[in-house]
């Protein structure tokens, strides 16, 4: 009886794991996978295939959960030495490494299972998508540009969303994937600015730690300028209509606001820029892209 009850996960462990992987941050990547999937559906037969969209959601959440859990496991000793991250579950003991690995492997199996249900190409490329997720947390140990690895990892979402529907490689999806990857890499440059002193002290590598906060902020501005240009390219490649371009104007305005409130010598509003503005960007462009596809003939 005792061993059987011990095998049943405690509710607290589940909640701790969800906090560990910050499940709510799926909002950053999911909208763009949906944009890619829905655009592919529009080009395929102009119908929304809800079953496939559900599998795309499962894939995205599964892979992101795996990536976040592995990131926290690998970085737990670094997190313990950083006052900002010392409260994380693997540092405080709210979650054991064993249970974190269990959750990560379950998420990986869910991801691979959903990919297998989509089509053979998704299953074949699924391991490729996993690689940068595992490499990224090690990046800060061997390169000053770990954000580039993060961007590569995040670019997989839109590409995978398109493949899930078409079953064929699409360079149009690559444009959107690059836009998302450079966008997220750019705002991670901003986010890393708050750890400069600690990173230098404990030997963690990053653009702000190596080149300074002003260089990182300017790098983020360049990234977001490139992101906007790639969104324009994607809109042209997919013959987007008025609603998409409206969404892009909103995104450009959000980028301008984000960079107006975060300055090299004033990081007091960094969390607002990171969480609020970037979450808004993904949702705003998704809503406008969806409206555009519906107006152009996508059937619910």
KEFI-331661 format. One record per residue (C-alpha): x, y, z; residue number from 1; residue in three letters. Coordinates in pm, whole numbers. Layout:
# KEFI-331661
[pt [X, Y, Z], NUM, ALA],
...
END
This chain:
# KEFI-331661
[pt [0, 0, 0], 1, UNK],
[pt [276, 239, 97], 2, UNK],
[pt [473, 190, -226], 3, UNK],
[pt [158, 221, -438], 4, UNK],
[pt [56, 549, -276], 5, UNK],
[pt [409, 682, -307], 6, UNK],
[pt [398, 620, -682], 7, UNK],
[pt [96, 848, -721], 8, UNK],
[pt [214, 1204, -797], 9, UNK],
[pt [119, 1454, -531], 10, UNK],
[pt [-90, 1750, -649], 11, UNK],
[pt [182, 1979, -514], 12, UNK],
[pt [440, 1822, -742], 13, UNK],
[pt [227, 1887, -1047], 14, UNK],
[pt [180, 2251, -952], 15, UNK],
[pt [551, 2285, -877], 16, UNK],
[pt [637, 2137, -1216], 17, UNK],
[pt [401, 2375, -1397], 18, UNK],
[pt [565, 2665, -1212], 19, UNK],
[pt [906, 2523, -1298], 20, UNK],
[pt [836, 2526, -1672], 21, UNK],
[pt [635, 2853, -1659], 22, UNK],
[pt [356, 2695, -1860], 23, UNK],
[pt [181, 3030, -1907], 24, UNK],
[pt [471, 3151, -2124], 25, UNK],
[pt [349, 2925, -2405], 26, UNK],
[pt [169, 3242, -2518], 27, UNK],
[pt [495, 3364, -2672], 28, UNK],
[pt [532, 3078, -2921], 29, UNK],
[pt [185, 2929, -2976], 30, UNK],
[pt [32, 3221, -3172], 31, UNK],
[pt [295, 3196, -3444], 32, UNK],
[pt [260, 2821, -3478], 33, UNK],
[pt [-114, 2885, -3521], 34, UNK],
[pt [-51, 3154, -3783], 35, UNK],
[pt [165, 2912, -3982], 36, UNK],
[pt [-81, 2622, -3944], 37, UNK],
[pt [-386, 2828, -4039], 38, UNK],
[pt [-208, 2982, -4338], 39, UNK],
[pt [-111, 2634, -4457], 40, UNK],
[pt [-474, 2524, -4415], 41, UNK],
[pt [-587, 2825, -4618], 42, UNK],
[pt [-346, 2735, -4897], 43, UNK],
[pt [-443, 2368, -4879], 44, UNK],
[pt [-825, 2365, -4888], 45, UNK],
[pt [-938, 2681, -4701], 46, UNK],
[pt [-1082, 2478, -4411], 47, UNK],
[pt [-975, 2476, -4047], 48, UNK],
[pt [-884, 2123, -3946], 49, UNK],
[pt [-943, 2127, -3572], 50, UNK],
[pt [-792, 1786, -3505], 51, UNK],
[pt [-462, 1886, -3662], 52, UNK],
[pt [-469, 2219, -3483], 53, UNK],
[pt [-510, 2032, -3154], 54, UNK],
[pt [-211, 1810, -3237], 55, UNK],
[pt [-5, 2120, -3321], 56, UNK],
[pt [-97, 2260, -2979], 57, UNK],
[pt [4, 1937, -2806], 58, UNK],
[pt [334, 1932, -2997], 59, UNK],
[pt [414, 2292, -2910], 60, UNK],
[pt [328, 2266, -2542], 61, UNK],
[pt [500, 1927, -2511], 62, UNK],
[pt [825, 2040, -2670], 63, UNK],
[pt [831, 2370, -2484], 64, UNK],
[pt [763, 2195, -2152], 65, UNK],
[pt [1047, 1951, -2219], 66, UNK],
[pt [1281, 2236, -2315], 67, UNK],
[pt [1201, 2444, -2006], 68, UNK],
[pt [1234, 2149, -1770], 69, UNK],
[pt [1572, 2048, -1917], 70, UNK],
[pt [1684, 2411, -1902], 71, UNK],
[pt [1599, 2433, -1532], 72, UNK],
[pt [1765, 2098, -1457], 73, UNK],
[pt [2089, 2185, -1635], 74, UNK],
[pt [2100, 2539, -1491], 75, UNK],
[pt [2005, 2455, -1132], 76, UNK],
[pt [2355, 2522, -993], 77, UNK],
[pt [2381, 2852, -1180], 78, UNK],
[pt [2031, 2945, -1063], 79, UNK],
[pt [2133, 2880, -703], 80, UNK],
[pt [2412, 3140, -732], 81, UNK],
[pt [2191, 3410, -882], 82, UNK],
[pt [1966, 3601, -636], 83, UNK],
[pt [1703, 3654, -908], 84, UNK],
[pt [1667, 3280, -975], 85, UNK],
[pt [1747, 3136, -632], 86, UNK],
[pt [1373, 3089, -563], 87, UNK],
[pt [1325, 2843, -848], 88, UNK],
[pt [1179, 2507, -759], 89, UNK],
[pt [1489, 2294, -816], 90, UNK],
[pt [1694, 2531, -600], 91, UNK],
[pt [1450, 2552, -309], 92, UNK],
[pt [1366, 2181, -314], 93, UNK],
[pt [1000, 2231, -405], 94, UNK],
[pt [1073, 1999, -699], 95, UNK],
[pt [1333, 1721, -705], 96, UNK],
[pt [1561, 1663, -1003], 97, UNK],
[pt [1415, 1315, -1040], 98, UNK],
[pt [1060, 1445, -1071], 99, UNK],
[pt [1170, 1723, -1304], 100, UNK],
[pt [1327, 1462, -1533], 101, UNK],
[pt [1009, 1254, -1512], 102, UNK],
[pt [799, 1551, -1622], 103, UNK],
[pt [1046, 1639, -1898], 104, UNK],
[pt [1047, 1286, -2040], 105, UNK],
[pt [667, 1264, -2028], 106, UNK],
[pt [648, 1593, -2218], 107, UNK],
[pt [897, 1459, -2475], 108, UNK],
[pt [695, 1142, -2529], 109, UNK],
[pt [379, 1350, -2571], 110, UNK],
[pt [555, 1568, -2828], 111, UNK],
[pt [687, 1272, -3027], 112, UNK],
[pt [351, 1096, -3010], 113, UNK],
[pt [163, 1399, -3141], 114, UNK],
[pt [423, 1445, -3418], 115, UNK],
[pt [377, 1082, -3521], 116, UNK],
[pt [1, 1134, -3547], 117, UNK],
[pt [48, 1434, -3778], 118, UNK],
[pt [255, 1296, -4065], 119, UNK],
[pt [581, 1105, -4136], 120, UNK],
[pt [782, 1422, -4206], 121, UNK],
[pt [689, 1573, -3869], 122, UNK],
[pt [798, 1255, -3692], 123, UNK],
[pt [1123, 1237, -3890], 124, UNK],
[pt [1213, 1599, -3811], 125, UNK],
[pt [1093, 1591, -3447], 126, UNK],
[pt [1435, 1485, -3310], 127, UNK],
[pt [1594, 1775, -3503], 128, UNK],
[pt [1365, 2016, -3317], 129, UNK],
[pt [1472, 1865, -2983], 130, UNK],
[pt [1846, 1923, -3034], 131, UNK],
[pt [1861, 2306, -2990], 132, UNK],
[pt [1630, 2276, -2689], 133, UNK],
[pt [1896, 2069, -2512], 134, UNK],
[pt [2196, 2263, -2646], 135, UNK],
[pt [2061, 2606, -2545], 136, UNK],
[pt [2112, 2580, -2166], 137, UNK],
[pt [2473, 2476, -2228], 138, UNK],
[pt [2520, 2771, -2465], 139, UNK],
[pt [2593, 3020, -2188], 140, UNK],
[pt [2890, 2800, -2093], 141, UNK],
[pt [3071, 2812, -2429], 142, UNK],
[pt [2948, 3114, -2629], 143, UNK],
[pt [2874, 3481, -2571], 144, UNK],
[pt [2572, 3443, -2798], 145, UNK],
[pt [2339, 3190, -2632], 146, UNK],
[pt [2043, 3399, -2757], 147, UNK],
[pt [2126, 3283, -3110], 148, UNK],
[pt [2071, 2923, -3001], 149, UNK],
[pt [1747, 3023, -2829], 150, UNK],
[pt [1633, 3195, -3149], 151, UNK],
[pt [1707, 2881, -3351], 152, UNK],
[pt [1507, 2673, -3104], 153, UNK],
[pt [1210, 2911, -3116], 154, UNK],
[pt [1210, 2924, -3495], 155, UNK],
[pt [1105, 2558, -3499], 156, UNK],
[pt [749, 2641, -3392], 157, UNK],
[pt [613, 2810, -3705], 158, UNK],
[pt [807, 2575, -3933], 159, UNK],
[pt [665, 2274, -3751], 160, UNK],
[pt [315, 2424, -3754], 161, UNK],
[pt [326, 2453, -4133], 162, UNK],
[pt [474, 2103, -4181], 163, UNK],
[pt [201, 1962, -3958], 164, UNK],
[pt [-59, 2067, -4214], 165, UNK],
[pt [117, 2041, -4549], 166, UNK],
[pt [350, 1749, -4482], 167, UNK],
[pt [599, 1929, -4707], 168, UNK],
[pt [890, 2166, -4650], 169, UNK],
[pt [802, 2534, -4691], 170, UNK],
[pt [1043, 2825, -4726], 171, UNK],
[pt [753, 3057, -4650], 172, UNK],
[pt [731, 2896, -4307], 173, UNK],
[pt [1106, 2946, -4267], 174, UNK],
[pt [1055, 3322, -4313], 175, UNK],
[pt [804, 3325, -4028], 176, UNK],
[pt [1024, 3096, -3820], 177, UNK],
[pt [1322, 3328, -3861], 178, UNK],
[pt [1106, 3627, -3766], 179, UNK],
[pt [996, 3457, -3445], 180, UNK],
[pt [1344, 3328, -3360], 181, UNK],
[pt [1509, 3669, -3408], 182, UNK],
[pt [1225, 3837, -3217], 183, UNK],
[pt [1262, 3609, -2914], 184, UNK],
[pt [1642, 3618, -2932], 185, UNK],
[pt [1616, 3998, -2933], 186, UNK],
[pt [1400, 4028, -2626], 187, UNK],
[pt [1616, 3770, -2447], 188, UNK],
[pt [1906, 4009, -2503], 189, UNK],
[pt [1705, 4264, -2305], 190, UNK],
[pt [1609, 4012, -2037], 191, UNK],
[pt [1971, 3906, -1986], 192, UNK],
[pt [2068, 4264, -1899], 193, UNK],
[pt [1935, 4226, -1545], 194, UNK],
[pt [2192, 3953, -1466], 195, UNK],
[pt [2506, 4123, -1597], 196, UNK],
[pt [2692, 4159, -1267], 197, UNK],
[pt [2602, 3810, -1145], 198, UNK],
[pt [2686, 3653, -1480], 199, UNK],
[pt [3029, 3816, -1484], 200, UNK],
[pt [3093, 3706, -1126], 201, UNK],
[pt [3002, 3338, -1179], 202, UNK],
[pt [3130, 3307, -1536], 203, UNK],
[pt [2803, 3287, -1730], 204, UNK],
[pt [2847, 3405, -2089], 205, UNK],
[pt [2606, 3641, -2263], 206, UNK],
[pt [2605, 3946, -2490], 207, UNK],
[pt [2537, 4192, -2201], 208, UNK],
[pt [2805, 4031, -1982], 209, UNK],
[pt [3065, 4039, -2260], 210, UNK],
[pt [2984, 4361, -2447], 211, UNK],
[pt [2779, 4560, -2194], 212, UNK],
[pt [2416, 4658, -2153], 213, UNK],
[pt [2411, 4937, -2416], 214, UNK],
[pt [2540, 4695, -2681], 215, UNK],
[pt [2275, 4439, -2583], 216, UNK],
[pt [1995, 4697, -2602], 217, UNK],
[pt [2111, 4810, -2944], 218, UNK],
[pt [2142, 4449, -3052], 219, UNK],
[pt [1780, 4391, -2948], 220, UNK],
[pt [1671, 4695, -3150], 221, UNK],
[pt [1847, 4558, -3457], 222, UNK],
[pt [1688, 4217, -3400], 223, UNK],
[pt [1340, 4366, -3378], 224, UNK],
[pt [1395, 4576, -3688], 225, UNK],
[pt [1492, 4260, -3876], 226, UNK],
[pt [1191, 4082, -3727], 227, UNK],
[pt [958, 4351, -3861], 228, UNK],
[pt [1117, 4324, -4206], 229, UNK],
[pt [1071, 3946, -4201], 230, UNK],
[pt [704, 3984, -4103], 231, UNK],
[pt [665, 4214, -4404], 232, UNK],
[pt [832, 3952, -4625], 233, UNK],
[pt [603, 3682, -4487], 234, UNK],
[pt [297, 3899, -4552], 235, UNK],
[pt [405, 3955, -4911], 236, UNK],
[pt [487, 3586, -4962], 237, UNK],
[pt [140, 3480, -4840], 238, UNK],
[pt [-45, 3763, -5020], 239, UNK],
[pt [-177, 3889, -4687], 240, UNK],
[pt [-467, 4130, -4672], 241, UNK],
[pt [-551, 4443, -4478], 242, UNK],
[pt [-602, 4283, -4136], 243, UNK],
[pt [-255, 4125, -4139], 244, UNK],
[pt [-95, 4459, -4225], 245, UNK],
[pt [-295, 4623, -3949], 246, UNK],
[pt [-159, 4363, -3710], 247, UNK],
[pt [192, 4434, -3830], 248, UNK],
[pt [145, 4806, -3764], 249, UNK],
[pt [34, 4719, -3410], 250, UNK],
[pt [342, 4498, -3366], 251, UNK],
[pt [573, 4772, -3493], 252, UNK],
[pt [413, 5014, -3247], 253, UNK],
[pt [461, 4762, -2965], 254, UNK],
[pt [829, 4727, -3056], 255, UNK],
[pt [871, 5104, -3045], 256, UNK],
[pt [700, 5119, -2705], 257, UNK],
[pt [910, 4831, -2572], 258, UNK],
[pt [1233, 5004, -2667], 259, UNK],
[pt [1113, 5337, -2533], 260, UNK],
[pt [1065, 5199, -2181], 261, UNK],
[pt [1389, 4996, -2165], 262, UNK],
[pt [1706, 5198, -2184], 263, UNK],
[pt [2070, 5109, -2111], 264, UNK],
[pt [2067, 5303, -1782], 265, UNK],
[pt [1706, 5234, -1685], 266, UNK],
[pt [1592, 4871, -1661], 267, UNK],
[pt [1317, 4943, -1407], 268, UNK],
[pt [1043, 4853, -1656], 269, UNK],
[pt [1219, 4552, -1804], 270, UNK],
[pt [961, 4301, -1679], 271, UNK],
[pt [678, 4502, -1836], 272, UNK],
[pt [863, 4497, -2167], 273, UNK],
[pt [944, 4127, -2143], 274, UNK],
[pt [617, 3979, -2019], 275, UNK],
[pt [340, 4224, -2107], 276, UNK],
[pt [455, 4372, -2437], 277, UNK],
[pt [591, 4052, -2588], 278, UNK],
[pt [284, 3854, -2486], 279, UNK],
[pt [70, 4124, -2646], 280, UNK],
[pt [273, 4111, -2971], 281, UNK],
[pt [206, 3741, -3027], 282, UNK],
[pt [-165, 3760, -2950], 283, UNK],
[pt [-221, 4080, -3151], 284, UNK],
[pt [-58, 3948, -3467], 285, UNK],
[pt [-237, 3614, -3435], 286, UNK],
[pt [-580, 3776, -3399], 287, UNK],
[pt [-518, 4003, -3698], 288, UNK],
[pt [-374, 3721, -3910], 289, UNK],
[pt [-674, 3501, -3826], 290, UNK],
[pt [-919, 3777, -3916], 291, UNK],
[pt [-733, 3827, -4242], 292, UNK],
[pt [-753, 3458, -4333], 293, UNK],
[pt [-1124, 3444, -4244], 294, UNK],
[pt [-1200, 3749, -4455], 295, UNK],
[pt [-1008, 3593, -4745], 296, UNK],
[pt [-1210, 3274, -4727], 297, UNK],
[pt [-1080, 3044, -4455], 298, UNK],
[pt [-1378, 2837, -4334], 299, UNK],
[pt [-1426, 2758, -3967], 300, UNK],
END
